[in-house]
Amino acid sequence: MTKLMRELIERLEALPDAEQDALAREFLSVLEGQVYVLTPEQEEEVRKALEDGEPNASPQEVDAFFARFRG
């Protein structure tokens, strides 16, 4: 097990049982290749965010963000 995975598990263990179960279901669905479906409220938030005129992150900014999580 990687150091990052151990850190994640330690943080998960500190959460209330209901939150642990909710996150476990999400992790399992990702591993099983299930597609996440947005709720109508989430769809509305995305629509508003796209319409607000704020610039999106550049490919370089996205790479820099995810680089923080790579081992």
N, C-alpha and C positions, 0 to 999 in steps of 0.2 A: 504494500500500500504506500502511496506517495505521501510526502509531508503535507501537501495541500489537501489531500483527501482526509488525512487524520485531523487536520485543523477543521475541516468542514464538519466531520462527524462530532468532534468535541463541541462545536457551536450548536449543532443540531440537538445534542443531548441536553443542552441547557434550556431548550424551548419547552413550553407546555406540551403535553401529550397530543392534544388536538392539532397543534401546529406541526408537530413532528409527523403525524399521520398525513396531514394535507400535503406537506412537502414530499413525503415518501411516495404518495400517489403521483405527484407531478414527476418526480425523478423516474419512477417506473414507467410512466407513459412515454417519457422521452426515450428511455432505453428500448422500449417496445416499438418505437417508431411511430407512435400515434401523433397525429397533428393536433396542435392546440387550436381551439376555436375561441375567438373573442366573443365576449358577451356584447349585447347591444350597447351597453354603457361604454365598454372599452372601444368599440367601433366608433362611437361618437367622439371619444377623446382623441383617437387617432385622426379622424376627419378634421377636427378643430386644430390639432397640432399641425397638420399639413396645410391648412388654410391660413395659419397665423403669420405667414411670411418670414418666420425665423429660418435662417439657413440650416441646412442639414450638415451633419459631420462629413468631412472629406474622407476619402479612403485612408489617408495617412492618419487622421485623427481616430478613425475606427481601429486601425492596426495598433496604434499606440495604446488605446484603451484596453484592447484584449491582450496585448503583450504583458500587461501587469499581472495577468492571471496564468500565464504560461510558466511552466517550471524550468 
